[in-house]
Amino acid sequence: MAEASGVSRATVSFVLNDDPRQTISAATRERVRDAARELGYVPHGIARALREGSSRVVVLHADRGLEGGFSRSYVRGLDEELAEHGHLLLVRHGHALPEATRQVLDTIVPRAVLRLGEVSVRGHEPVGQDGENGFAAGAALQIGHLADRGHTRIAMALPDHDVPSADARFGFAREAARRLGLPPLERLVVPGPREAGAAAVEEFLASHADVTALAAFDDDIALRSLAALRDLGRRVPEDMAVIGFDETEHGSLATPALTTVHLDAEALGRVAARNVLGVDTAGPAPAPVRIVVRASV
């Protein structure tokens, strides 16, 4: 391949391994890749893993309860950025036994192991940026949007199943309320079955009649809340304002259409991939979080 492209063996290796430490012109890189295609070169993954000490696979654990729009966009950005640097993404969904996880890791010897839930627990990704594009900023924007519309007694609507990031997200929202001088946030768990959701909301409102707004953990929980309020004869937003989080198409189809928080998850996934690979993270920065204003607030 070096002979066919007219470069040294070392240069061929640098190009095929996409070594970020080497400065090689675009023309030379393309010449080497053209030669590889013409010669039908296929990298030997096992041999390369032995040489490099790990495979070119990155494992992402996606915890249960994080299957929304953020997760899909984040995975897409992470996957595409890794592919551009010759790496593959393996996504594992839900809870896995430690023995099964160890077997996977021992077999694959991945370049890195990530956990999607850690992004929301930390508040923003990557660590060290200005925090305008992550979960903490989204929670502050969510509570601030309600406060700007005169709501001072707010509850956070949470899922009824164990989500590792739920407590962290509630903490971000609670801190946002404190900074705005609002009373402490209330917690409202909204279960999945429609009848159970309505019963939970009814019981909550019976003892928290002064609450006028619900800040939901995500759009799915917001939609559960909308259904429960409708079943109870409560008007949205006249009787109760509802705001979602992690914009999904479903929210735009609800009645009333759901106001929600949008995060630039795809860009965050790309930044995470660059951090894992140790390549330059320069490029389009994740956009700041923003409110998608609709009719539910």
N, C-alpha and C positions, 0 to 999 in steps of 0.2 A: 504494500500500500504506500509506503514511503517512496519507493521507486516510481510508482504510477503518478503520484502527486508532486514529485520533485522536491520533497522536503526530507528532513531528517526523521529517524524513527522516534526521537524524543518529541518532535513537533506533532507527529501523528498521535502519539500517546496523549499529549496535552489536549489536543483537539477532541479526540474521542472520549476522553474522560472529563471534558469541559472543566479543566483545572482553572479556578478563578484567580490563581496566583500568577498566571502567565498572560503576558500581553502579546496576542497574536492577531494579525490583521484579519479583517473580515474576508478579504479575498483569499488568504491562505486557508482560513477555516473552511470556506466553501469548496476550495480545491480538494482538500482532504476528504470532506464529506462526499463530494462527487465521486472520488476514487473508491470510497467505501461502498457507495451504492452500486457502482459498476462492477465491483469485485464481489458483491453479495456478502459483505462483512456482517457478521452477527456476533455481538459481544458474548463471551462465555461468562455468565453471571456467577457461577460457583468459583471459577478461577479468580475472577476479579474480586469477589468477596474475600477470598483467602488472602489476596495480595493487599487489599485495602483495610482489612480488619472488620468489615461490615458489608452487608449487601446494599444495593441502591433502592432499598424499600424503606419508606417511612410509615409507621403504624400510627393511626389515629383512633383513640377510644372515644366513641360518642355515647355519653351516658343517656340512660332512659330519661325521657322528658325534654330532650333537646333536639327534637326532630322537626323544628319549625323552619321558617324562612331563613333565619340566621344560619342555622346548621347547614342547610343546602347550599347557600351562597358561599359560606366559609369553606366548605369542602371543595366546591368547584374552583375557587381561587387557589386553594392549597394544591389541589390536584394538577391544575394547569401549569402553575409555576414550577412544581416539581418536575413535571414532564418536560418543560423547556430546558431543564438542567439534567436530563437523562435519568430521573428517578421515578419510582412508582409509589402510589399511595394505596395502602391497605386500610380500610375503615372497618372497625369492629363495633357493632351496635349493641347497646344494652349491657347488662351486668354479665361479667365473665368470672368463672372460678379462677382463683390464683394459679391452680395447677394447669388449667387450659391456657392461661395467658403465658405462663412460663414455657410451655411446650411450643407455642407459636413463636415466642421470642428466640428460643434456642434453635428452632428450625430455620427461621428467616435471618437471624442476626441483623436486625434493622439498623439503618443509619441513625434513626431517632424514634422515640416513642412520645406522642403527644396525647393530651387528654382535652377534649373539647370543653368540658365543664370548667377547666382551670381558667379559660379565657374570661368567663363571666365572674368567677370567684375573685380574680385579680382586679377586675373592673375595667381594664383596658389592655389592648394588645397592640404592639409589644410593650413590655415594661420600659418605662423611661420616656415615653412620648408624652405629649401635653394632655392626654386624657380627654380630648374632645370627641373621640370617636369610638368609645367603648361603652360598656354596660353601666359604669358609674355615671358617666355623662348622660346616658340615656335616661337613667332613673331620675337624675336631677331635672332634666328637661321635662319628663313626664309629670312630676310633681309640680314643677314650676308652671306648666301650662294650666293645670287645674287651679293653682293659686291665683294666677293672673285673671282667671274668670270668676274669682270671688269665693272659691271653695276653701274652707279652712279645716273642716272635719272630713278627713279622707281615710279610706280603708284600702289596704292592698289585697286584691283577690288572688289567692294562691292555689296551686294544684293540690289534689288530695293524695297524690302518690309521692314517693320519696324522690326528689330531684336535688342532686348535690348543690346546685347553685341557688336554690330557693332562699335559703337563709341569707346568703351573701347579697342577693338582689333586694331582699327586704331591708337589709342593713343599709344599702346604698340609698334606698328611698327614704328610710327613716332619717338618715343623716341630712338628706336634701330638705326634708320637712323641718328639721331642727334649725338649719341655717336660714330658712325662710321665716322662722319664728312661729311656725304652725304647731298646734297640739300634736302629741305623739300619734303616729299612724296606728290604726287598728289592723288586725289580721282577720281575714275572712277566707276560709277554705271552701272552695266551690267544687263539689264532687261531680263526676262525669255523668251519671244517669240524670236525665232531665228532671225527673220528679225529685230526686235527691238534691239536685242543685237548687231547685226552687224552695225546697224545705229548709235548706241551710241558709239561703239568703233571707227567707222570711224570719227565721229564728234570730238571725243576726240583727236585722233591722228592728225587731221588736225590742231589743235591748240597746240599740245604738241609733235611736231615731234622729239624732243630730247629724249623722253622716250623710253627706250630699254628693259624694263622688267616690268612684272605685277606680283605682289604678291597678290594672291587671298585670300579672306576671308575664303573660304573652297574649297574643291575639286569640288563641284557643280558649284560654280562661276568660277573656273578655267576652267572647261569643257565648260561652256558657252563662255568664252573668247577664248578658242581654236577654237570653232566652228565659232565664229565671225571673227577671224583672217583668218581662212581658206577661209571663204566666201569672204573676202576682198583681197584674193590673197597674204596675208602675210605669210612668212615662219616662222615656229617655230622649233628651237630657233634662226635660222639665222637672221631673221628680228626682232623678239620679243621673249624674254624668258618668260616663264610662270611657276610659281610654286604654287602648291596648299597648302592646310592645312587640317589636319584631314583625314588621309589616308583612302581611300575607294577602293574597288575592281574596281569600274568604271574607276578610274584614270589609272590603269594598262592596261585597255583595249582600251584606247584612242590611237589615232595616231597623233603626237608622244605620247608615254607613258608619263604620267604626273609625274614629280618630285614633291614631296610633303613632308609635315611634319607629323611625327607620334608621338602621345602622348599615354602614358600608361594609358588610361582612366579607364580600369577595376580595376586596383590597386587603382586609386584615388577614385573610388566608394566604394571600400572596406574600405579605410581609413576613408571616410566620414561616413560610417555606424558605425565604431568603435567609432568615435568622438561623434556621436549622442547618442549612447548607453552608453557612458562613460566607455568603456572597454579598456583594454590595446591595444594601437595602434602598439605595436611591431609586427613585421612580415616582409614579403617581401616588401621593399620600392618600390614605383613607379619608374620605370626606367626613366632616363633622356630623354627628347625629342630628336628625331634624324631625320635626313634628309633621305628620301627614294629616292635615286638618280636614275632617269630614263632618258628620252631623251628630255624633254621639256625645259631644261636650258643648 
